Amino acid sequence: MAACLWKVVGAGVVGLAIARILATREGTSTVVIERNEGVGMETSSRNSEVIHAGLYYGPSSLKTSLCIKGNRMLYALCEKQQIPHRRTKKWIVAQTHQDMEHLAKIHRLASSLDVPTRFIGLDEGKRLEPDVRVERGILESERTGIVDSHAFMTHLQGAFEDLGGDVALRSNVTRIEPLDKGERGYKIYTNTPESDEDPVAITAETLINSAGHGACAISNMVLPPNRHGTPYYAKGTYYSYSAPSPKATRLIYPVPAPGAAGLGTHLTLDLTGRLRFGPDIEWVDSAQDLTPSAFHLPAAISEISKYLPTIDRGALVPDYCGIRPKLSSRGGVVSGKEFQDFVVRREEGRKGFVNCLGIESPGLTSALAIAEMVEGLLYR
C-alpha cells in the first residue's frame, strides 16, 4: 500500500490501539478524531475493567477469537509496560441443576478452544471463598483478571504520539463525503461540539470507524441508505459497596443465560481489592443517559444475594453507568439465538473504509487483537 493519511474516528481503547499499530508503518501519518475532551471517555472507561478469557461467545465468533488473542496480548503488554493489572481468576457459580448443565457447556467449549478452566469442589470452594454461596458447582477461569483501563489507554495514547501520531480532541464529525466511492479518499467535516462555526473539511485516503456509540452514525455517513444500521443502547449501572464484609478475592459471576444481553450482575474487584457489582441491563434511547439510578437496585440485590447471601444491602449504592453499543434491540453477549458478534470488516464499494461496529464486551480485552485485524484488512 502506498503512503497515505489514516483517519481513525474514535479515541476509545480500540481506536487508540488501531492508531498505534498503524502509526508504526513507515511513510504514513495517522490522526485520531475524538469528539470528547479526552480519550476513552465513553464505553472504554465505563465498564468492569475485566480481562476476559473468551468463555461465552461460541466456537467460531470474532468475539471468541479476538478475546482469546487479545487476552494474551494484553497480559504481555501490561507486564512489559508495568500497566497495573492483576490475574484475579474468576468463578462462575451454579446454583441449580440447569446452571450446572450450562456450566458444563462452557467448560467443554473452553477446553475445545484451549482456554484453561477447571471445576472446583464445593468443599474447596468454601475454604477459598467462605462468604460465597454455591449450591451446585464452580467453574474457575484461570486467565480472567482486571486491568486499569485508564492506564492502558494512557500507554496507547503515549505510544501513538511517540510514533508521530496526533489525537484531535473536541472534533465532532458532522459529515463524511466518499470521493469517488473512496477511490480518491474521504472528505471528513468536523467542528467543535456545540459550535456554530462552519465545519472544517479534512481529507484522508483511508478511514477507520471505531467510534463506539457513534459508530453506526459514522457508518451511515459513508455507506448508501440500503446499508445503514440502527444503534441500540444497553445501559448498565454499577454499584459500589462500602461494608467491610462479606469479602471475596476472585471475580464471582452467575451462570449467564444463552443469548442474554449481559453476563449477569456479577462481583468484580478494583485493583485495591474493593468489591463492586454490576452491570444490570436497561435499554435506553440515548448513549448520553449516564445518570446512575437506584430503580434497579432491588433486582440487583436479589441477584447478588444468590451468591453472596450476607451482603449488607444498605452498603450498596449506585456508583456509575456504562452504555454498551448494540446492533440490535436484543443483542446478546452470550452465544445463543440473540447473540450479536463484533463487526470488523472492509466495506465493499468503499475503498479504504474499515468498520468496527458493536464493539462492546469483550472489547477492552480484544482491543489489541482488533487492531492487528484492522491492520491486516488494510495491508493484505
Disulfide bonds with the S-S distance in Angstrom:
none
